[in-house]
Amino acid sequence: MTTASPTPRQIARERGRSTGPAGHAQRALDLRHHDTVPAGEIVAREVRSPLGTLLLIGDGARLRHLELPSSKRPLAIDPTWRRSSGAYPEVAEQLDRYFAGSLREFSLALDLVGTPFQRRVWELLASIPFGATWTYGELARRVGNPTASRAVGAANGRNPIPIILPCHRVIGSDGSLVGFGGGLDAKRRLLELEASACQPGLF
């Protein structure tokens, strides 16, 4: 008899929640924070994925944006950007491994450009374990303001580096899939990928 795959929310309950704001799990991401976009050359690369073509943007060394093909806020392509099919090799390699189900934690250099509150929310996203989910209310509590669910949701929707900073793992209080800038179909597929990879005996 075929056994149904566990849902992302079931996996979250089975694995338990990660530690609190003062001691959340540390990710191997090298994060550099900016209030405004740093001056300098912008380098762009397109990579293929099961979701479609992903657009990687940064300074050639550190990633600043990852745009999904179904993004609700597509970036305006600047003709001065330099296109390079060989840029961000580590990003491309780790994304391939993630979509294959063999990578659960990214180790990359990122530039985060936003307000201090936005950057705090984005950094906390990296604390959500692979295959688990948090609600917007839980994310607000970990930010330190339990009443800021709406502001947290807005910051989550502005996340410039989805998948790597996994905003798709944030769900509604009732378990519904809401508020993903890359579209709900992409969010569902990412959660299903992680749920499948977390099944016993895989990877």
N, C-alpha and C positions, 0 to 999 in steps of 0.2 A: 504494500500500500504506500502510495506517495505521501510524504509528509510536507505540509505547507511550510514555506520559508518563514522564519520569524520576522515580524515587522520591526522597523527601526525602534519603535517605542518599547517593544518587548525586550529587545536587546539592551536598551538603556536601563530597563528595570533589572535585568539579569546581571549586568555588569556593575550596576550601582553608579552613583554620581561620583565625579572626581572631587578632589578636595576643594575647600573654600577659597575665598578671595586672597587670603594671606598665604595660602600654600597650594595653589593650583598647580597641576602638572606642568612642568616646564617643557616647552617645545624647542627643537633645535633650529629655530629660525633666528637669523641675524637681522634685527629690525632697526632701522634708522628713521627717526621722526622729523617731520618738517611741517611748519605752519603754511608755507606756500611752496609752489613748485620750484625746485632748484633750477638755476640757470645751467645751460649746457645742451649738448646734442641729445636728441631723442632717437632711440633705435627701436624699430618695430620688427616683429617676426610673426608669421602665421604658422600654427601647428595644427595638425589634424587630431581629432579625438572622436569618440563615439557620439558626442553631442554635436559635432560639426567642427568647423574651423574656429580655433581659438586665436585671439590676437594678443600677443605679448608686447608690452611697451615699458620702456625704462631708459636708463642711461647707457645701456649696453652691458653693464655689469650687474646692476641691481634692478629687480623687477618692480615696477610702479603700478601697472595695470594688467589685469587679465580680463579680456572682454569675451563674454560668451556670445555665440551667434544669435541667441534669442534675447539679448540684453534689451531692457526697457529704456535704457539711457545710453544709446550707442555713442561712442566718441566720434567727434568730428576729426577725420583724418587730415593732418596737416601735410602739405606737399613738401615741407622742409624736413620731415622725418626721414631718417635713413632706413631703408629696408635691408635686412640681412637675414638670409636663410640659415645662417650658422650662429646667430646670436642666442644667448640664454640656453646653452646646451644642457646645463644641469636641470633647468626648469623643464625643458622638453623631455628629458630622460625620466625625471621623477613623475611627471604627469603620465607618461606611458606606463610606468610601473603602477601608479595609482589606479588607472583605468583597467589594468590587468588584474587588480586585486591583490598585488603583492607588496604595495607600499602603503603604510598606514600613517606615517608621520613625515612631513616634508622637512628638509634641511636646506634652506635657501636664504639668500640675501635679498631683503625687501626694503623699499622706500615707502613709508607711509606718509601721505600728504593729506592733512585734514586738521580739524580742531582738536585740542587736547581730549575732549570728551569722545569724539569719534575714534581717535587713535586708541583710547583706553578700551572702547568696545571692540574694535577690530583685533586688538592684541588678545583680549579675553577669548575671542572666537577660537584661537589656536589651542585653548585649553579644553575644548569639547572633544572627548575621545572619539576615535574612529568607530563608527557604528552606533554611537549614542546620540541622544538629542537633549537639548535644553529648551525650556519655554522662554518666551520673552520676559516673563516675570522673573524667572530664575537668573537670566542674564542681567536684568536690572539689579537684583539683589547682589550679585557678584561685583557689579560696577560700584556698589555702595549706596544706591538710591532705589529702594524697593518700589517707589511710586513713579519711577521714570520709564515704565514700559514703553510708552509712546515714543519718547526721545530715543530710547535704545533701539526700537523698531526702525526709526528714521535713519539712525547711524548704520544699522545693519543693512538697510536697503541701499546705502551709499558705499558699502564695502567695495574698494577698488580691485581687490584681488580674491575673488571667489574661488572656491575649491581649496586653494592653499590656506586661506583664512576661511574656514568652512561655515559660512553663514547659512548654508543649506541645512545645517543641523539644528537650526533654531525654528521651533514650531509654535503653533498656537496652544493656549492653555488646555484646549480640548483635544489636542493631538492632531489638529488639522494642519495642512501644509499651506501656509500663508506667507506673503511678504517677501518673495524671492525675486531679486532684480533680473535674474536670468530666465524667469518663467517657471510656472509650477510644474510643467512637464519635465524640465531639466532637473528641478529639485527632487522630484519623485524618482527619477532615474538614478541620481547620485545616491540617494538614501537606499534604494533597492540594491545598487552595486555594493554598498558597504554592508548591508544586511546579509547579502549572499556570501561575501568574503568572510564574514564572522561566523558562518556556520561551522560546527565542529568537523574537523578533518580536512578543511580547506586551508591551504597556505600555512 
